[in-house]
Amino acid sequence: MQKLLIGAVLGVCATFSAQAADAAAPFKFVLGAGLTFGGDTLANVTYTDGTTDSIKAGGLFALYGGGEFRVGDAVSLQATIGYHVDDTKAASNGSVKFSRYPVDLLAYYHLNDKFRLGAGAQFVNSPKLHGSGVASNINMSFESTTGVVLEGEYLFNPKMGLKVRAVTEKFKPTGSSVSTNGNHVGVMFNFYL
């Protein structure tokens, strides 16, 4: 499934990349990054000075890239692949990290030149919670999952946008029937090339 989704995103980008050289072409590359918040707590960490930190199933930093194709005046289709991670603050004796590779397939409706609304699916691949150093006993893999994405984007100009998104998803540890809530909200910056 993961290879199929990655192949689909790369195929969309390759199919339309030749059109990118033409200024009137409807294809654009997209790069983005943002912060996300939410989801159940997957792990708690206590440091030697007594402070604590936690890893959330919906946090924290997302980085992605892909392509977007404009279909007519009011609709765009976007496909991206990314890296989404929540990590504990740095410590000299170890850390805990929850990482995954989401593939987003979204459709946008353009309200005007500045605002658009989007919805689609997020396919999350290889979710894993793992620790290092004193936390090396933490090592949990989750099944790949599918979530729903809703978002709104404000375009500052044709090459830069700010979007707010909500994602609903659940993570199930491999071999378990118990699921963890990964629902989250996020603020993302997009750059269109």
C-alpha positions as CSV (number, residue, x, y, z in Angstrom):
1,M,0.0,0.0,0.0
2,Q,2.8,2.4,1.0
3,K,4.7,1.9,-2.3
4,L,1.5,2.2,-4.3
5,L,0.7,5.6,-2.7
6,I,4.2,6.9,-3.0
7,G,4.1,5.8,-6.7
8,A,0.8,7.6,-7.3
9,V,2.1,10.9,-5.9
10,L,5.3,10.6,-7.9
11,G,3.3,9.7,-11.0
12,V,1.1,12.7,-10.7
13,C,4.2,15.0,-10.3
14,A,6.0,13.4,-13.2
15,T,2.9,13.5,-15.5
16,F,2.5,17.2,-15.1
17,S,6.1,18.4,-14.5
18,A,6.7,19.0,-18.2
19,Q,3.8,21.5,-18.1
20,A,5.4,23.4,-15.2
21,A,7.8,25.2,-17.6
22,D,4.9,26.8,-19.4
23,A,3.7,29.9,-17.4
24,A,0.1,29.2,-18.3
25,A,0.3,25.6,-17.3
26,P,-2.1,24.5,-14.5
27,F,0.5,22.5,-12.6
28,K,2.5,23.7,-9.6
29,F,4.9,22.1,-7.3
30,V,4.1,22.6,-3.6
31,L,6.4,22.6,-0.5
32,G,5.1,23.1,3.0
33,A,5.8,22.9,6.7
34,G,3.7,23.5,9.8
35,L,2.9,22.7,13.4
36,T,0.1,20.3,14.5
37,F,-1.5,19.8,17.9
38,G,-3.7,17.1,19.4
39,G,-4.1,13.4,19.8
40,D,-3.7,11.1,22.7
41,T,-0.5,10.9,24.7
42,L,1.7,8.1,23.5
43,A,4.5,8.5,26.0
44,N,5.5,10.6,29.0
45,V,9.1,11.4,29.8
46,T,10.5,12.7,33.2
47,Y,13.9,14.4,33.1
48,T,16.5,14.3,35.9
49,D,15.6,17.9,36.9
50,G,12.0,16.9,37.5
51,T,10.6,18.5,34.3
52,T,8.4,16.4,32.0
53,D,7.6,16.1,28.3
54,S,5.1,14.1,26.3
55,I,4.6,12.7,22.9
56,K,1.2,13.2,21.3
57,A,-0.3,11.1,18.5
58,G,-1.2,14.3,16.6
59,G,1.9,16.4,17.1
60,L,4.1,18.2,16.2
61,F,6.1,19.2,13.1
62,A,5.1,18.3,9.5
63,L,7.2,18.8,6.3
64,Y,5.8,17.8,2.9
65,G,6.1,18.2,-0.9
66,G,4.2,17.3,-4.0
67,G,2.2,18.8,-6.8
68,E,-1.1,20.6,-7.5
69,F,-3.1,20.6,-10.7
70,R,-5.8,23.3,-11.4
71,V,-8.9,21.9,-12.9
72,G,-10.9,24.8,-14.4
73,D,-11.5,28.0,-12.5
74,A,-12.7,26.7,-9.2
75,V,-11.1,23.4,-8.4
76,S,-7.5,22.2,-7.7
77,L,-6.2,18.7,-6.9
78,Q,-3.2,18.3,-4.7
79,A,-1.0,15.3,-3.8
80,T,1.8,15.4,-1.3
81,I,4.1,13.1,0.7
82,G,5.6,14.2,3.9
83,Y,7.3,13.5,7.2
84,H,5.4,14.1,10.5
85,V,7.1,13.9,13.8
86,D,6.8,14.6,17.6
87,D,10.0,14.4,19.6
88,T,10.9,15.0,23.2
89,K,13.1,18.0,23.9
90,A,16.8,17.2,23.7
91,A,18.5,15.3,26.6
92,S,22.0,14.0,26.7
93,N,20.9,10.5,27.8
94,G,18.1,9.7,25.3
95,S,14.9,10.8,23.6
96,V,11.5,9.5,22.4
97,K,10.0,10.1,18.9
98,F,6.8,9.4,17.1
99,S,7.3,9.5,13.3
100,R,5.2,8.7,10.3
101,Y,5.0,9.4,6.5
102,P,1.6,10.8,5.4
103,V,0.4,10.9,1.9
104,D,-2.3,13.5,1.3
105,L,-4.8,13.5,-1.6
106,L,-6.9,16.7,-1.5
107,A,-9.4,18.6,-3.6
108,Y,-9.8,22.3,-3.2
109,Y,-12.7,24.6,-4.1
110,H,-11.6,28.2,-4.8
111,L,-14.0,30.7,-3.2
112,N,-12.1,33.5,-4.9
113,D,-8.4,34.4,-5.7
114,K,-7.5,34.5,-1.9
115,F,-9.5,31.8,-0.1
116,R,-10.1,28.1,-0.8
117,L,-11.5,25.2,1.1
118,G,-10.1,21.7,0.8
119,A,-11.0,18.1,1.8
120,G,-9.5,14.7,1.2
121,A,-7.8,11.7,2.6
122,Q,-4.5,11.2,4.5
123,F,-2.8,7.8,4.2
124,V,-0.3,7.4,7.1
125,N,2.5,5.0,6.5
126,S,5.1,3.5,8.9
127,P,3.9,5.1,12.1
128,K,6.4,4.3,14.8
129,L,7.1,5.3,18.4
130,H,10.7,4.6,19.4
131,G,13.2,5.7,22.0
132,S,16.9,6.0,22.3
133,G,19.4,6.0,25.2
134,V,17.6,5.5,28.5
135,A,14.3,5.2,26.6
136,S,15.5,2.5,24.2
137,N,13.0,0.1,25.8
138,I,10.2,2.1,23.9
139,N,9.7,0.6,20.5
140,M,6.2,0.3,19.1
141,S,5.1,0.1,15.5
142,F,1.6,1.0,14.4
143,E,-0.5,-0.2,11.4
144,S,-0.8,2.2,8.5
145,T,-4.0,4.1,8.7
146,T,-6.3,6.4,6.7
147,G,-7.7,9.7,8.0
148,V,-9.9,12.5,6.8
149,V,-8.6,16.1,6.2
150,L,-10.5,19.3,6.1
151,E,-8.7,22.6,5.6
152,G,-9.0,26.2,4.6
153,E,-6.2,28.2,2.9
154,Y,-5.5,31.9,2.5
155,L,-3.3,32.7,-0.4
156,F,-1.1,35.8,0.2
157,N,-0.1,35.6,-3.4
158,P,0.0,32.9,-6.1
159,K,3.2,31.5,-4.6
160,M,2.5,31.5,-0.8
161,G,-0.4,30.4,1.4
162,L,-1.3,29.9,5.0
163,K,-3.7,27.0,5.8
164,V,-5.5,25.7,8.9
165,R,-6.4,22.1,8.9
166,A,-8.1,19.4,10.9
167,V,-7.3,15.7,10.6
168,T,-9.2,12.8,12.1
169,E,-7.3,9.5,12.3
170,K,-6.7,6.6,14.7
171,F,-3.5,4.6,15.2
172,K,-3.6,0.9,16.1
173,P,-0.4,-0.8,17.5
174,T,0.6,-3.8,15.3
175,G,-1.1,-6.9,16.6
176,S,-3.5,-5.0,18.9
177,S,-7.2,-4.1,18.7
178,V,-6.8,-1.0,20.9
179,S,-6.7,2.3,18.9
180,T,-5.2,5.6,19.8
181,N,-6.8,8.9,18.8
182,G,-4.5,10.8,16.4
183,N,-7.0,13.7,15.7
184,H,-5.2,17.0,15.4
185,V,-5.3,20.5,14.1
186,G,-2.5,22.3,12.3
187,V,-1.2,25.5,10.9
188,M,0.8,25.2,7.7
189,F,2.7,27.4,5.3
190,N,2.7,26.4,1.6
191,F,5.1,27.6,-1.1
192,Y,4.1,27.0,-4.7
193,L,6.7,26.8,-7.5
